[in-house]
Amino acid sequence: MSSLKTNRILAGDTIAQLDSLPARSVDLIFADPPYNLQLGGELLRPNNKAVDGVDDAWDRFGEDPADSFASYDRFTRAWLQAARRVLKDEGSLWVIGSYHNIYRVGAILQDLGYWMLNDVVWTKTNPMPNFRGTRFTNAHETLIWCAKDSRARYTFNYEAMKALNDGLQMRSDWHLPLCTGPERLKDGGRKTHPTQKPEALLYRILLACSNPGDVVLDPFFGTGTTGAVAKKLGRRWIGIEREEAYISAAQARIDAVTTHEDVTLLATPNKRSEPRIPFGTVVERGLLSPGDLLWGGERRRWAARVRADGTLIASDHRGSIHQVGAAVQGLPACNGWTFWHFEAEGGLHQIDVLRQKIRSELH
């Protein structure tokens, strides 16, 4: 929407600021709300030094501990309703939490009509120990990814996630470290924010569920991790934050980020949206010729020759690259583009590189 101003931090109450935004104006929401940890007393390390944890007022709900859950539920329902209004019908929402709050958040999401797509477990490779030795180490947090409803055509960049994971489908268990080192913002030696999320976590979410130019909203902006990653990936962003110290730190951090000018480097093409190239086109263009020998697999176990009409012939099998590839292996199906290889420059190469060459010429 042209009326929507992006790349800015809105200072103030989350729900009030959400209500000020146009309806159906945001492509993706990432929310890291207060967890309502209900900590009881100071937590000490074995050397009696205090743990720099979450003891801020923004994480406490209800005057009476007995009302804490009800107060938190009211707050959660209110901001999720407000977020639903500004989310585009094809948008999606991510929310992260711990065992203290994520089950309550999940139930309210479903009550409000959101459609669950995945729960993702962020396994921390360097978690904080359980100093008292009375429980298991809390080594993970849970993220819920959901669409606006069951019919929503949400964004999921499957090919990008597969490429990020060395060609394998991305799983729902993510092993990433806590925010440490130079990435961790500090003020006078103390953490600027106790629960600053690592950029790697937001990088994966934004790459998966948004595209360059999309609007990403973070209603609990903190020190601006979402904004920093959004700017890096060529997305527009909006942050909502009420704490002035966090706003200042977030703005300075984002101002230091640069975006690459070539937008094509920030997006992974969806193979389904690419133009269809028949194998016959490869032959027509002269990239392969009738009679050329193709090898099945990288060990030359099977061989076939190219015919003038773009089909293959291998012993008793004739047909498309897919049909012959399946037949020689005794399989019901085969992706001929990746199964068959041609020889060039002393090595074997998938015939798919010839298809990609033609596609690149079409752009």
FENZI-V628697 format. One record per backbone hydrogen bond with DSSP energy under -0.5 kcal/mol. CO is the residue of the C=O (numbers start at 1). NH is the residue of the N-H. E is the energy in kcal/mol with one decimal. If there is no record, write none. Layout:
BEGIN
co=CO nh=NH e=E
co=CO nh=NH e=E
END
This chain:
BEGIN
co=1 nh=4 e=-0.9
co=3 nh=5 e=-0.7
co=8 nh=10 e=-0.5
co=8 nh=239 e=-2.1
co=9 nh=11 e=-0.6
co=10 nh=241 e=-2.2
co=13 nh=17 e=-2.4
co=14 nh=18 e=-2.4
co=15 nh=19 e=-2.2
co=16 nh=20 e=-0.7
co=18 nh=21 e=-1.4
co=22 nh=25 e=-0.7
co=26 nh=88 e=-3.0
co=27 nh=92 e=-1.3
co=28 nh=217 e=-3.0
co=29 nh=94 e=-3.0
co=31 nh=96 e=-2.1
co=39 nh=41 e=-0.7
co=42 nh=44 e=-0.5
co=43 nh=51 e=-2.9
co=45 nh=48 e=-2.4
co=49 nh=45 e=-3.1
co=51 nh=53 e=-2.1
co=53 nh=55 e=-0.8
co=56 nh=59 e=-1.5
co=57 nh=60 e=-1.9
co=64 nh=67 e=-2.3
co=65 nh=68 e=-1.2
co=67 nh=71 e=-2.8
co=68 nh=72 e=-2.5
co=69 nh=73 e=-2.6
co=70 nh=74 e=-2.1
co=71 nh=75 e=-2.1
co=72 nh=76 e=-2.8
co=73 nh=77 e=-2.7
co=74 nh=78 e=-2.0
co=75 nh=79 e=-2.3
co=76 nh=80 e=-2.2
co=77 nh=81 e=-2.1
co=78 nh=82 e=-2.0
co=79 nh=83 e=-2.4
co=80 nh=84 e=-2.1
co=81 nh=85 e=-1.4
co=82 nh=86 e=-1.2
co=83 nh=87 e=-1.2
co=85 nh=24 e=-2.3
co=86 nh=25 e=-1.8
co=86 nh=26 e=-2.3
co=88 nh=91 e=-1.8
co=90 nh=155 e=-0.6
co=91 nh=148 e=-0.8
co=92 nh=29 e=-2.0
co=93 nh=146 e=-2.6
co=94 nh=31 e=-2.6
co=95 nh=144 e=-2.7
co=97 nh=142 e=-2.4
co=98 nh=101 e=-1.4
co=98 nh=102 e=-2.7
co=101 nh=105 e=-2.4
co=102 nh=106 e=-2.4
co=103 nh=107 e=-1.9
co=104 nh=108 e=-1.9
co=105 nh=109 e=-2.5
co=106 nh=110 e=-2.0
co=107 nh=111 e=-2.2
co=108 nh=112 e=-1.9
co=109 nh=114 e=-2.0
co=110 nh=113 e=-1.3
co=114 nh=116 e=-0.6
co=115 nh=147 e=-2.6
co=118 nh=145 e=-3.0
co=120 nh=122 e=-0.7
co=120 nh=143 e=-3.2
co=121 nh=123 e=-1.0
co=121 nh=174 e=-2.8
co=122 nh=124 e=-0.6
co=122 nh=141 e=-1.7
co=123 nh=125 e=-0.5
co=123 nh=176 e=-1.6
co=124 nh=127 e=-0.7
co=129 nh=131 e=-1.1
co=130 nh=133 e=-0.9
co=137 nh=139 e=-1.4
co=139 nh=124 e=-3.0
co=141 nh=122 e=-2.8
co=142 nh=97 e=-2.2
co=143 nh=120 e=-3.2
co=144 nh=95 e=-1.9
co=144 nh=146 e=-0.5
co=145 nh=117 e=-3.1
co=145 nh=118 e=-1.7
co=146 nh=93 e=-2.9
co=147 nh=115 e=-2.6
co=149 nh=152 e=-1.4
co=152 nh=154 e=-1.1
co=156 nh=158 e=-1.8
co=157 nh=161 e=-2.0
co=158 nh=162 e=-2.4
co=159 nh=163 e=-2.5
co=160 nh=164 e=-2.3
co=161 nh=165 e=-1.0
co=162 nh=167 e=-2.1
co=162 nh=168 e=-0.6
co=163 nh=166 e=-1.3
co=165 nh=168 e=-1.3
co=172 nh=121 e=-2.7
co=172 nh=174 e=-0.6
co=173 nh=175 e=-0.5
co=174 nh=123 e=-2.9
co=174 nh=176 e=-0.8
co=176 nh=125 e=-1.1
co=178 nh=180 e=-0.6
co=180 nh=183 e=-1.0
co=181 nh=184 e=-1.3
co=183 nh=185 e=-0.5
co=185 nh=192 e=-2.5
co=185 nh=193 e=-0.5
co=187 nh=190 e=-1.3
co=190 nh=187 e=-3.2
co=193 nh=196 e=-1.0
co=196 nh=179 e=-0.5
co=198 nh=201 e=-0.8
co=198 nh=202 e=-1.2
co=199 nh=203 e=-2.8
co=200 nh=204 e=-1.8
co=201 nh=205 e=-1.7
co=202 nh=206 e=-2.9
co=203 nh=207 e=-2.3
co=204 nh=208 e=-1.7
co=205 nh=209 e=-2.2
co=206 nh=210 e=-1.1
co=208 nh=157 e=-3.4
co=211 nh=214 e=-2.5
co=214 nh=216 e=-0.6
co=214 nh=236 e=-2.8
co=215 nh=27 e=-1.5
co=215 nh=28 e=-1.8
co=216 nh=238 e=-2.2
co=217 nh=30 e=-2.3
co=218 nh=240 e=-2.3
co=221 nh=224 e=-2.2
co=224 nh=228 e=-2.6
co=225 nh=229 e=-2.4
co=226 nh=230 e=-2.6
co=227 nh=231 e=-2.4
co=228 nh=232 e=-1.8
co=229 nh=233 e=-1.9
co=230 nh=235 e=-3.2
co=231 nh=234 e=-1.1
co=232 nh=260 e=-0.6
co=234 nh=213 e=-2.4
co=236 nh=216 e=-2.6
co=237 nh=7 e=-3.3
co=237 nh=8 e=-0.9
co=238 nh=218 e=-2.4
co=239 nh=10 e=-3.7
co=240 nh=221 e=-2.5
co=241 nh=12 e=-1.6
co=242 nh=244 e=-0.6
co=243 nh=247 e=-2.1
co=244 nh=248 e=-2.4
co=245 nh=249 e=-1.8
co=246 nh=250 e=-2.9
co=247 nh=251 e=-2.6
co=248 nh=252 e=-2.0
co=249 nh=253 e=-2.0
co=250 nh=254 e=-2.6
co=251 nh=255 e=-2.4
co=252 nh=256 e=-0.9
co=253 nh=256 e=-0.5
co=254 nh=257 e=-1.8
co=261 nh=263 e=-1.1
co=262 nh=265 e=-1.6
co=263 nh=266 e=-2.0
co=264 nh=267 e=-0.6
co=267 nh=269 e=-0.6
co=269 nh=271 e=-0.6
co=270 nh=273 e=-1.4
co=270 nh=274 e=-0.7
co=271 nh=274 e=-0.8
co=276 nh=278 e=-0.5
co=278 nh=281 e=-1.3
co=278 nh=282 e=-0.8
co=279 nh=282 e=-0.6
co=279 nh=283 e=-1.3
co=280 nh=284 e=-2.8
co=281 nh=285 e=-2.4
co=282 nh=287 e=-1.8
co=282 nh=288 e=-1.0
co=283 nh=286 e=-1.3
co=289 nh=292 e=-2.3
co=292 nh=306 e=-2.3
co=294 nh=304 e=-2.1
co=295 nh=297 e=-0.6
co=295 nh=341 e=-2.5
co=296 nh=301 e=-0.9
co=296 nh=302 e=-1.0
co=297 nh=300 e=-0.6
co=302 nh=296 e=-2.8
co=304 nh=294 e=-3.5
co=305 nh=313 e=-1.7
co=306 nh=291 e=-3.3
co=307 nh=310 e=-1.9
co=311 nh=307 e=-2.8
co=312 nh=319 e=-1.8
co=313 nh=305 e=-2.5
co=314 nh=317 e=-3.1
co=317 nh=314 e=-2.9
co=319 nh=312 e=-3.3
co=320 nh=324 e=-2.7
co=321 nh=325 e=-1.3
co=322 nh=326 e=-2.2
co=323 nh=327 e=-2.3
co=324 nh=328 e=-2.5
co=325 nh=329 e=-0.9
co=326 nh=330 e=-0.9
co=326 nh=331 e=-2.7
co=327 nh=330 e=-0.7
co=334 nh=336 e=-1.1
co=335 nh=338 e=-1.0
co=335 nh=339 e=-1.6
co=336 nh=340 e=-2.2
co=337 nh=352 e=-1.3
co=339 nh=297 e=-2.9
co=340 nh=351 e=-2.2
co=341 nh=295 e=-2.8
co=342 nh=349 e=-2.4
co=344 nh=347 e=-1.6
co=347 nh=344 e=-2.7
co=349 nh=342 e=-2.6
co=350 nh=353 e=-1.7
co=351 nh=354 e=-1.2
co=351 nh=355 e=-1.2
co=352 nh=356 e=-2.4
co=353 nh=357 e=-1.4
co=354 nh=358 e=-1.7
co=355 nh=359 e=-2.3
co=356 nh=360 e=-2.3
co=357 nh=361 e=-1.2
co=358 nh=362 e=-1.0
co=359 nh=362 e=-0.8
co=359 nh=363 e=-0.8
END
